[in-house]
Amino acid sequence: MEWTRSETLALAMHNCTHCHGSGLRLGRKGALAPCNCVLRAIFRACYSRFVRCVTQEKHLSKIGLEPHAGRQRPSTWGRKDEEYIADFCLVARRGLDDFEYKLFRYHFLLGADWKLCCRRLGIARGNFFHAVYRIEQKLGRIFRELQPYSLYPVDEYFHGPARPWPRTPVTAPGPSKVPSRLRFPAVGKTA
């Protein structure tokens, strides 16, 4: 996947010391790579949608009909909120090693603060925050580069990719002809 400035510019921190707010850094071999601040912003956007899906009332979940382009099955029924929750957790489980997943589960899924995580995992405070940043960067990249359907952008996950409107020629309406004499229906007697 090729990262462009137009998609990283809005996510970059304007005071980032690495990318200076552009969102792209010059990587090895002269290729442009996303800055870590962009990857963390992608993770945080996906995580906030995950929290919203998990904390909403269960009766608010909707079943939706999703169109497909195939002949065999033109559309399927699905629950997008539950699918997003499952995809978020499964992608994180596959993308992280054992220690990172333990930390991810305690801190992000179960909501433990840094003190409890440090005590439970036996690590120092600085190591905890460095590990959290590494997890956010790693998962941010995975969520964006996931194929064939990425978790980011979140609105494309839930509503499908934006399709351009069909181009139809726009014609100006002609002058409307006003009838010379207007006729109204006769009012009949009512009982």
C-alpha atoms as an extended CHARMM CRD file, in Angstrom:
* protein
*
       191  EXT
         1         1  MET       CA              0.0000000000        0.0000000000        0.0000000000  PROA      1               0.0000000000
         2         2  GLU       CA              1.2120000000        3.4600000000       -0.8480000000  PROA      2               0.0000000000
         3         3  TRP       CA              0.7620000000        6.2030000000        1.7200000000  PROA      3               0.0000000000
         4         4  THR       CA             -0.0310000000        9.6670000000        0.3900000000  PROA      4               0.0000000000
         5         5  ARG       CA              0.2570000000       13.0420000000        2.0280000000  PROA      5               0.0000000000
         6         6  SER       CA             -3.4180000000       13.7650000000        1.5210000000  PROA      6               0.0000000000
         7         7  GLU       CA             -4.4670000000       10.9160000000        3.8310000000  PROA      7               0.0000000000
         8         8  THR       CA             -1.7810000000       11.4630000000        6.4770000000  PROA      8               0.0000000000
         9         9  LEU       CA             -1.8950000000       15.2440000000        6.7270000000  PROA      9               0.0000000000
        10        10  ALA       CA             -5.1380000000       15.4040000000        8.7080000000  PROA      10              0.0000000000
        11        11  LEU       CA             -4.0140000000       12.6840000000       11.1320000000  PROA      11              0.0000000000
        12        12  ALA       CA             -0.5350000000       14.0420000000       11.8700000000  PROA      12              0.0000000000
        13        13  MET       CA              0.2400000000       16.0030000000       15.0000000000  PROA      13              0.0000000000
        14        14  HSD       CA              1.2170000000       19.5310000000       14.0490000000  PROA      14              0.0000000000
        15        15  ASN       CA              4.0050000000       19.5970000000       16.6540000000  PROA      15              0.0000000000
        16        16  CYS       CA              5.5140000000       16.1890000000       15.7980000000  PROA      16              0.0000000000
        17        17  THR       CA              9.3080000000       16.3830000000       15.8240000000  PROA      17              0.0000000000
        18        18  HSD       CA              9.7140000000       13.6350000000       13.2300000000  PROA      18              0.0000000000
        19        19  CYS       CA              7.3360000000       14.6220000000       10.4330000000  PROA      19              0.0000000000
        20        20  HSD       CA              6.7360000000       18.2980000000       11.4070000000  PROA      20              0.0000000000
        21        21  GLY       CA              3.0150000000       17.8990000000       10.8230000000  PROA      21              0.0000000000
        22        22  SER       CA              3.1180000000       16.4330000000        7.3120000000  PROA      22              0.0000000000
        23        23  GLY       CA              2.4450000000       12.8490000000        8.4140000000  PROA      23              0.0000000000
        24        24  LEU       CA              5.1180000000       11.3030000000        6.1810000000  PROA      24              0.0000000000
        25        25  ARG       CA              8.7550000000       10.5480000000        6.9090000000  PROA      25              0.0000000000
        26        26  LEU       CA             11.5370000000        9.5510000000        4.6170000000  PROA      26              0.0000000000
        27        27  GLY       CA             12.1090000000        5.8980000000        5.3900000000  PROA      27              0.0000000000
        28        28  ARG       CA             14.8350000000        3.4860000000        4.4680000000  PROA      28              0.0000000000
        29        29  LYS       CA             15.6280000000        3.1860000000        0.7790000000  PROA      29              0.0000000000
        30        30  GLY       CA             14.1930000000        6.6600000000        0.1850000000  PROA      30              0.0000000000
        31        31  ALA       CA             10.5420000000        5.5990000000        0.3410000000  PROA      31              0.0000000000
        32        32  LEU       CA              7.9090000000        7.6680000000        2.1070000000  PROA      32              0.0000000000
        33        33  ALA       CA              6.4960000000        6.0090000000        5.2170000000  PROA      33              0.0000000000
        34        34  PRO       CA              3.7910000000        7.1790000000        7.6130000000  PROA      34              0.0000000000
        35        35  CYS       CA              4.9570000000        8.8240000000       10.7930000000  PROA      35              0.0000000000
        36        36  ASN       CA              4.2970000000        7.1140000000       14.1030000000  PROA      36              0.0000000000
        37        37  CYS       CA              1.9370000000        9.9150000000       15.1420000000  PROA      37              0.0000000000
        38        38  VAL       CA             -0.2940000000        9.0350000000       12.1600000000  PROA      38              0.0000000000
        39        39  LEU       CA             -0.3050000000        5.3400000000       13.0200000000  PROA      39              0.0000000000
        40        40  ARG       CA             -1.2540000000        6.1120000000       16.6160000000  PROA      40              0.0000000000
        41        41  ALA       CA             -4.0580000000        8.4110000000       15.4140000000  PROA      41              0.0000000000
        42        42  ILE       CA             -5.4120000000        5.6260000000       13.1990000000  PROA      42              0.0000000000
        43        43  PHE       CA             -5.3970000000        3.2090000000       16.1190000000  PROA      43              0.0000000000
        44        44  ARG       CA             -7.1250000000        5.7280000000       18.3970000000  PROA      44              0.0000000000
        45        45  ALA       CA             -9.8680000000        6.3640000000       15.8200000000  PROA      45              0.0000000000
        46        46  CYS       CA            -10.4950000000        2.6320000000       15.4780000000  PROA      46              0.0000000000
        47        47  TYR       CA            -10.3490000000        2.1460000000       19.2420000000  PROA      47              0.0000000000
        48        48  SER       CA            -12.8630000000        4.9170000000       19.9210000000  PROA      48              0.0000000000
        49        49  ARG       CA            -15.2890000000        3.3080000000       17.4680000000  PROA      49              0.0000000000
        50        50  PHE       CA            -14.6650000000       -0.0450000000       19.1730000000  PROA      50              0.0000000000
        51        51  VAL       CA            -15.4980000000        1.4640000000       22.5750000000  PROA      51              0.0000000000
        52        52  ARG       CA            -18.6430000000        3.0270000000       21.1320000000  PROA      52              0.0000000000
        53        53  CYS       CA            -19.7670000000       -0.3050000000       19.6760000000  PROA      53              0.0000000000
        54        54  VAL       CA            -19.0770000000       -2.1790000000       22.9270000000  PROA      54              0.0000000000
        55        55  THR       CA            -20.7320000000        0.3170000000       25.2780000000  PROA      55              0.0000000000
        56        56  GLN       CA            -23.9270000000        0.9800000000       23.3300000000  PROA      56              0.0000000000
        57        57  GLU       CA            -27.1410000000       -0.6190000000       24.4660000000  PROA      57              0.0000000000
        58        58  LYS       CA            -27.6700000000       -4.0620000000       23.0020000000  PROA      58              0.0000000000
        59        59  HSD       CA            -31.0850000000       -3.1860000000       21.6040000000  PROA      59              0.0000000000
        60        60  LEU       CA            -29.5000000000       -0.4290000000       19.4670000000  PROA      60              0.0000000000
        61        61  SER       CA            -27.6300000000       -2.8920000000       17.2880000000  PROA      61              0.0000000000
        62        62  LYS       CA            -29.1930000000       -3.1430000000       13.8700000000  PROA      62              0.0000000000
        63        63  ILE       CA            -29.2710000000       -5.8370000000       11.2640000000  PROA      63              0.0000000000
        64        64  GLY       CA            -28.4110000000       -4.4710000000        7.8660000000  PROA      64              0.0000000000
        65        65  LEU       CA            -28.6180000000       -5.7060000000        4.3050000000  PROA      65              0.0000000000
        66        66  GLU       CA            -25.2660000000       -5.3950000000        2.5500000000  PROA      66              0.0000000000
        67        67  PRO       CA            -25.1360000000       -5.4890000000       -1.2520000000  PROA      67              0.0000000000
        68        68  HSD       CA            -22.4290000000       -7.4990000000       -3.0060000000  PROA      68              0.0000000000
        69        69  ALA       CA            -21.2430000000       -7.5600000000       -6.5880000000  PROA      69              0.0000000000
        70        70  GLY       CA            -21.3960000000      -11.3380000000       -7.0700000000  PROA      70              0.0000000000
        71        71  ARG       CA            -23.9790000000      -13.4220000000       -8.8970000000  PROA      71              0.0000000000
        72        72  GLN       CA            -24.3380000000      -16.1720000000       -6.3340000000  PROA      72              0.0000000000
        73        73  ARG       CA            -25.3590000000      -13.9630000000       -3.4410000000  PROA      73              0.0000000000
        74        74  PRO       CA            -26.4090000000      -10.4260000000       -4.3280000000  PROA      74              0.0000000000
        75        75  SER       CA            -26.7200000000       -9.3500000000       -0.6940000000  PROA      75              0.0000000000
        76        76  THR       CA            -26.2330000000      -10.6400000000        2.8480000000  PROA      76              0.0000000000
        77        77  TRP       CA            -27.5730000000       -9.7500000000        6.2450000000  PROA      77              0.0000000000
        78        78  GLY       CA            -25.1310000000       -8.6690000000        8.9290000000  PROA      78              0.0000000000
        79        79  ARG       CA            -24.6230000000       -6.9260000000       12.2420000000  PROA      79              0.0000000000
        80        80  LYS       CA            -21.8690000000       -4.4170000000       11.5740000000  PROA      80              0.0000000000
        81        81  ASP       CA            -21.2630000000       -3.4080000000       15.2040000000  PROA      81              0.0000000000
        82        82  GLU       CA            -20.6670000000       -6.9810000000       16.3370000000  PROA      82              0.0000000000
        83        83  GLU       CA            -18.5730000000       -7.7240000000       13.2540000000  PROA      83              0.0000000000
        84        84  TYR       CA            -16.3820000000       -4.6850000000       13.9600000000  PROA      84              0.0000000000
        85        85  ILE       CA            -15.8700000000       -5.7450000000       17.5890000000  PROA      85              0.0000000000
        86        86  ALA       CA            -14.8490000000       -9.2360000000       16.4990000000  PROA      86              0.0000000000
        87        87  ASP       CA            -12.5630000000       -7.9770000000       13.7180000000  PROA      87              0.0000000000
        88        88  PHE       CA            -10.8760000000       -5.4870000000       16.0570000000  PROA      88              0.0000000000
        89        89  CYS       CA            -10.1120000000       -8.1740000000       18.6590000000  PROA      89              0.0000000000
        90        90  LEU       CA             -9.0650000000      -10.8620000000       16.1720000000  PROA      90              0.0000000000
        91        91  VAL       CA             -6.7620000000       -8.5880000000       14.1850000000  PROA      91              0.0000000000
        92        92  ALA       CA             -5.1260000000       -7.4350000000       17.4170000000  PROA      92              0.0000000000
        93        93  ARG       CA             -4.6590000000      -11.0390000000       18.5510000000  PROA      93              0.0000000000
        94        94  ARG       CA             -3.0390000000      -12.0320000000       15.2580000000  PROA      94              0.0000000000
        95        95  GLY       CA             -0.8440000000       -8.9570000000       14.9890000000  PROA      95              0.0000000000
        96        96  LEU       CA              0.6570000000       -8.8420000000       18.4860000000  PROA      96              0.0000000000
        97        97  ASP       CA              3.0250000000      -11.1770000000       20.2730000000  PROA      97              0.0000000000
        98        98  ASP       CA              2.1090000000      -12.7180000000       23.6420000000  PROA      98              0.0000000000
        99        99  PHE       CA              3.3930000000       -9.9420000000       25.9090000000  PROA      99              0.0000000000
       100       100  GLU       CA              1.9310000000       -7.1900000000       23.7280000000  PROA      100             0.0000000000
       101       101  TYR       CA             -1.4160000000       -8.9350000000       23.5610000000  PROA      101             0.0000000000
       102       102  LYS       CA             -1.4910000000       -9.3550000000       27.3420000000  PROA      102             0.0000000000
       103       103  LEU       CA             -0.8380000000       -5.6490000000       27.7700000000  PROA      103             0.0000000000
       104       104  PHE       CA             -3.3880000000       -4.8170000000       25.0620000000  PROA      104             0.0000000000
       105       105  ARG       CA             -6.0150000000       -6.9710000000       26.7540000000  PROA      105             0.0000000000
       106       106  TYR       CA             -5.4310000000       -5.5260000000       30.2300000000  PROA      106             0.0000000000
       107       107  HSD       CA             -5.1470000000       -1.8860000000       29.2200000000  PROA      107             0.0000000000
       108       108  PHE       CA             -7.4000000000       -1.4820000000       26.1630000000  PROA      108             0.0000000000
       109       109  LEU       CA             -9.9720000000       -4.2560000000       26.4350000000  PROA      109             0.0000000000
       110       110  LEU       CA            -10.3860000000       -4.5160000000       30.2050000000  PROA      110             0.0000000000
       111       111  GLY       CA             -9.6580000000       -0.8370000000       30.9500000000  PROA      111             0.0000000000
       112       112  ALA       CA             -6.9370000000       -1.2270000000       33.5790000000  PROA      112             0.0000000000
       113       113  ASP       CA             -4.8670000000        1.8730000000       34.3220000000  PROA      113             0.0000000000
       114       114  TRP       CA             -1.0850000000        1.9830000000       34.0910000000  PROA      114             0.0000000000
       115       115  LYS       CA             -0.5390000000        1.2320000000       37.7920000000  PROA      115             0.0000000000
       116       116  LEU       CA             -2.5220000000       -1.9850000000       37.7090000000  PROA      116             0.0000000000
       117       117  CYS       CA             -0.9250000000       -3.0860000000       34.4270000000  PROA      117             0.0000000000
       118       118  CYS       CA              2.5720000000       -2.4160000000       35.7320000000  PROA      118             0.0000000000
       119       119  ARG       CA              1.8730000000       -4.3850000000       38.9020000000  PROA      119             0.0000000000
       120       120  ARG       CA              0.2220000000       -7.2750000000       37.0320000000  PROA      120             0.0000000000
       121       121  LEU       CA              2.8860000000       -7.5520000000       34.3070000000  PROA      121             0.0000000000
       122       122  GLY       CA              5.8590000000       -6.6720000000       36.4940000000  PROA      122             0.0000000000
       123       123  ILE       CA              7.1750000000       -3.8080000000       34.3510000000  PROA      123             0.0000000000
       124       124  ALA       CA              8.2320000000       -0.2370000000       35.0590000000  PROA      124             0.0000000000
       125       125  ARG       CA              6.0680000000        2.7750000000       34.2350000000  PROA      125             0.0000000000
       126       126  GLY       CA              8.3180000000        3.9790000000       31.3900000000  PROA      126             0.0000000000
       127       127  ASN       CA              8.4000000000        0.5290000000       29.8070000000  PROA      127             0.0000000000
       128       128  PHE       CA              4.6120000000        0.3660000000       30.0580000000  PROA      128             0.0000000000
       129       129  PHE       CA              4.0790000000        3.5830000000       28.1070000000  PROA      129             0.0000000000
       130       130  HSD       CA              6.7010000000        2.6890000000       25.5020000000  PROA      130             0.0000000000
       131       131  ALA       CA              4.9740000000       -0.6570000000       24.9920000000  PROA      131             0.0000000000
       132       132  VAL       CA              1.5720000000        1.0510000000       24.6810000000  PROA      132             0.0000000000
       133       133  TYR       CA              2.9350000000        3.3900000000       21.9870000000  PROA      133             0.0000000000
       134       134  ARG       CA              4.4730000000        0.4420000000       20.1160000000  PROA      134             0.0000000000
       135       135  ILE       CA              1.1570000000       -1.4310000000       20.2500000000  PROA      135             0.0000000000
       136       136  GLU       CA             -0.7370000000        1.6110000000       18.9610000000  PROA      136             0.0000000000
       137       137  GLN       CA              1.7350000000        2.0580000000       16.1010000000  PROA      137             0.0000000000
       138       138  LYS       CA              1.7490000000       -1.5910000000       15.1440000000  PROA      138             0.0000000000
       139       139  LEU       CA             -2.0340000000       -1.9570000000       15.2070000000  PROA      139             0.0000000000
       140       140  GLY       CA             -2.5670000000        1.3920000000       13.4730000000  PROA      140             0.0000000000
       141       141  ARG       CA             -0.4980000000        0.1710000000       10.5230000000  PROA      141             0.0000000000
       142       142  ILE       CA             -2.2680000000       -3.1960000000       10.4850000000  PROA      142             0.0000000000
       143       143  PHE       CA             -5.7520000000       -1.6210000000       10.6810000000  PROA      143             0.0000000000
       144       144  ARG       CA             -4.9810000000        0.6260000000        7.6890000000  PROA      144             0.0000000000
       145       145  GLU       CA             -3.1200000000       -1.8910000000        5.5130000000  PROA      145             0.0000000000
       146       146  LEU       CA             -5.4140000000       -4.8650000000        6.1680000000  PROA      146             0.0000000000
       147       147  GLN       CA             -6.5930000000       -6.4790000000        2.9290000000  PROA      147             0.0000000000
       148       148  PRO       CA             -9.1740000000       -6.8670000000        1.4150000000  PROA      148             0.0000000000
       149       149  TYR       CA            -11.2300000000       -4.8460000000        3.9330000000  PROA      149             0.0000000000
       150       150  SER       CA             -9.3510000000       -2.5690000000        6.3050000000  PROA      150             0.0000000000
       151       151  LEU       CA            -10.7270000000       -1.3660000000        9.6270000000  PROA      151             0.0000000000
       152       152  TYR       CA             -9.6760000000        2.1910000000        8.8290000000  PROA      152             0.0000000000
       153       153  PRO       CA            -11.2830000000        4.4280000000        7.5370000000  PROA      153             0.0000000000
       154       154  VAL       CA            -14.0550000000        3.4460000000        9.8950000000  PROA      154             0.0000000000
       155       155  ASP       CA            -16.8780000000        4.9290000000        7.8180000000  PROA      155             0.0000000000
       156       156  GLU       CA            -15.8460000000        2.7920000000        4.8330000000  PROA      156             0.0000000000
       157       157  TYR       CA            -15.9650000000       -0.2810000000        7.0600000000  PROA      157             0.0000000000
       158       158  PHE       CA            -19.5180000000        0.4550000000        8.1370000000  PROA      158             0.0000000000
       159       159  HSD       CA            -20.9570000000        1.9860000000        4.9760000000  PROA      159             0.0000000000
       160       160  GLY       CA            -18.7680000000        0.6820000000        2.1620000000  PROA      160             0.0000000000
       161       161  PRO       CA            -16.4010000000        2.6590000000       -0.0420000000  PROA      161             0.0000000000
       162       162  ALA       CA            -17.6410000000        5.9560000000       -1.3700000000  PROA      162             0.0000000000
       163       163  ARG       CA            -18.8480000000        5.6220000000       -4.9280000000  PROA      163             0.0000000000
       164       164  PRO       CA            -18.8190000000        8.5520000000       -7.3000000000  PROA      164             0.0000000000
       165       165  TRP       CA            -22.1760000000        9.7220000000       -8.5620000000  PROA      165             0.0000000000
       166       166  PRO       CA            -22.9590000000        8.6440000000      -12.1090000000  PROA      166             0.0000000000
       167       167  ARG       CA            -22.2070000000       11.4100000000      -14.5390000000  PROA      167             0.0000000000
       168       168  THR       CA            -25.3440000000       12.5550000000      -16.2520000000  PROA      168             0.0000000000
       169       169  PRO       CA            -25.5030000000       15.6450000000      -18.3900000000  PROA      169             0.0000000000
       170       170  VAL       CA            -27.1640000000       18.5120000000      -16.6350000000  PROA      170             0.0000000000
       171       171  THR       CA            -29.5810000000       20.4100000000      -18.8010000000  PROA      171             0.0000000000
       172       172  ALA       CA            -31.1780000000       23.6510000000      -17.9120000000  PROA      172             0.0000000000
       173       173  PRO       CA            -34.9280000000       23.4390000000      -17.6420000000  PROA      173             0.0000000000
       174       174  GLY       CA            -36.7740000000       25.1110000000      -20.4870000000  PROA      174             0.0000000000
       175       175  PRO       CA            -39.2030000000       27.9180000000      -19.9410000000  PROA      175             0.0000000000
       176       176  SER       CA            -42.3640000000       26.6440000000      -18.4060000000  PROA      176             0.0000000000
       177       177  LYS       CA            -45.5720000000       27.4470000000      -20.1540000000  PROA      177             0.0000000000
       178       178  VAL       CA            -48.2330000000       28.9070000000      -17.9200000000  PROA      178             0.0000000000
       179       179  PRO       CA            -51.7760000000       28.1390000000      -19.0390000000  PROA      179             0.0000000000
       180       180  SER       CA            -53.7630000000       31.1990000000      -20.0110000000  PROA      180             0.0000000000
       181       181  ARG       CA            -56.7940000000       30.1810000000      -18.0510000000  PROA      181             0.0000000000
       182       182  LEU       CA            -56.6480000000       28.0350000000      -14.9150000000  PROA      182             0.0000000000
       183       183  ARG       CA            -59.4870000000       25.6060000000      -14.2770000000  PROA      183             0.0000000000
       184       184  PHE       CA            -60.4000000000       24.3540000000      -10.8690000000  PROA      184             0.0000000000
       185       185  PRO       CA            -62.6120000000       21.3260000000      -10.2080000000  PROA      185             0.0000000000
       186       186  ALA       CA            -66.2180000000       22.0970000000       -9.4490000000  PROA      186             0.0000000000
       187       187  VAL       CA            -67.1520000000       21.9180000000       -5.8140000000  PROA      187             0.0000000000
       188       188  GLY       CA            -69.9860000000       19.4910000000       -5.3130000000  PROA      188             0.0000000000
       189       189  LYS       CA            -72.5120000000       19.4350000000       -2.5740000000  PROA      189             0.0000000000
       190       190  THR       CA            -71.7080000000       17.3250000000        0.4100000000  PROA      190             0.0000000000
       191       191  ALA       CA            -74.2870000000       15.5980000000        2.5560000000  PROA      191             0.0000000000
